[in-house]
Amino acid sequence: MSRLADTVFRLASRSLRVSLRQIPLGFSRAVSSSTLPIFIFHAVEENPKPYIKHLYDYHTPESFERVLDEILRNFRPLEDLSPQGIARAGADQFLVTFDDGLRSSYEVAAPILERKGIPSIHFLITDFLAGSSASRVEEKFKASLLKEALSHRSLRDQADVASILAHAGYVGAPEDALMSVRLADGAVYAEVAERLEIDMDAYFRADRPYITHDEAADLARRGFMLGAHSRDHPRYWEIGLDEQVEQTLRSMQHVQTAFGLPHRYFAFPYKNKGITSAFYDRTHDAVDLFFTTSGWGNRMNRQKVFHRVGLDSTGSASQALQSGWRPFPLSLVQ
Ligand SMILES: [Zn+2]
């Protein structure tokens, strides 16, 4: 076993030992050191899009390849992406996931993954899939786009934008204030865009941040797995139970119907904060596995919820694993 795989194995074993001390005997079957490291990426951009630049960390194609090579030196790609395959996978294997269905995940990342023989799951935000007149984009993309535009504008423009934002209750440097606008105050983006004479609708129609249905179908045809990532990417802890369930079931059904998927996988937008057992009661029959970027301490639905480690912001998988990876069984002791 390589050094990194060994570290993962030791982390898993440590949590296993802690777990076994604290949990009732009947649960011990669920605790295993063979826990699969699952990585999450969003964007792989040679030149970052202005609407992504201030929002996400991202890899360049070169840094993406480097981090994949590091992973490949230490782990084997998991080939069996069935629920059983994922649940049974060992700590010497790994799984790559991409969230949000951004265009670069299709145009840049997918060919690299194919060339290296790495299977992956791509979680799609169904209302954002491009190519239809109803397609929308993440509201925060507007903040990032406007922030980037503002950085090239005159002091006069910056003062005017600061004043628009202050009027809506967002004081301070305009570039910071823009990024802190709450979803409910989204109308302020339109005001700022008008002042800066930017047609955001036209911009996003032309640049198309997300993949289309056809491109998603192409991914599925080429052997990539698809999953759902909500209808429009809300923070689940800010919406009610009914809306959480609707977002989950509708997006899950959408990808199932559109792409005829063999398995039903759902990734929480952001994380699974705000999720209750009532949520799992109402979605249990419609989803095979859930994926989250945190919430490994959550006891609920531990057989079906998998933790993932973010790799957007680091060039070192080993560092990310050591600081961020918590094996699934740890949920039993939190
Ligand atoms: Zn997301």
Residues whose N, C-alpha, C, O or C-beta is under 5 A from the ligand:
A	BS01	ZN	D99 D100 P269 Y270
